[in-house]
Amino acid sequence: TTEINGDPQAELLANLPMVWCGGVAGQAARARPLRLAYEMGCLFRTSAQEALDRAGIAWETSVETRSSRTVEATVSADLAVTPCRKGTEPPQWEEVPKSFGLPELPEFEISMYSGNSPNQPLADKLADAVRRAYGKVGETGRQGDIAAELGGIPMNAP
């Protein structure tokens, strides 16, 4: 899960800072009111809006959608910015430069919850693959390929 101040019983995999992302060489982050794009139910929305409010930066939601592709296209086209976990932005986005004056965003924890399963050997293998994948986040700045870590075990992942 991705959360702020997660459950102490969960296994902490990573602490990833949130950053503002915009289109490569974009200028949308300079606009006031700042135009924001979110997927419905975005976990980072409240923290981002509260940070902007504390900084006295006017903002408006320009896109709220059920489709992550719509957010991706909007930000890529330099029509809005969005918060994201550092190192997880697609290649057509980049972190908004600090010189644009947007406020710092909080860190979010990436935590793993596990329990007993009727198929425990497979659950343990998956948990180990997730641990290895998140161990690579610090080295490469990108999450690893969990399916490859599992050696081709088919998974239905969103």
Steps between C-alpha positions, in 0.01 A plus 500: 500500500593864469427700812614771738586371848420139422420221741807410709418131443543540125835439336641831381639452148587858411455861596452686176470875485217653305590749229314725262512366145434677174569449133863500389618863475146605588381829642163401650647515851545877459128566435279651770265366586708184477316243290495152653417162347392203709363155461183459709586379848862615472665439836733797452232759421424622853867533595577690179210740537577562869864576413389751236255661743772536766728657241227743390502370142165518323405177324216339308424144402506498122469123456344239726450170327473126545776453244869523588563536124299823498714640782812383319394670175396822675828533689707394198329771291601759764138581586535421872731355764445213739666358811675166466751283683854596408643254251165370376421767243465389137778605259293784351480670841766656715521634850400866511814705572523639854545847345131493398414550867263213566492380860666185627276195522506236775664161482275201460583156630481195279399221738426133458245314705512123512330220682446130474377361172388156384762543226775629731801393287374708207409790734852490648654498152289798397589687822872436436466626142327816621777555757767463232313729262474774759862448595579608144305824528787671680756376246320575174231749593244268340307205633617159386305255287328277754370256237859436389602451863236229530649311209201533269225405744187656341347775710199720438624839615327831446 
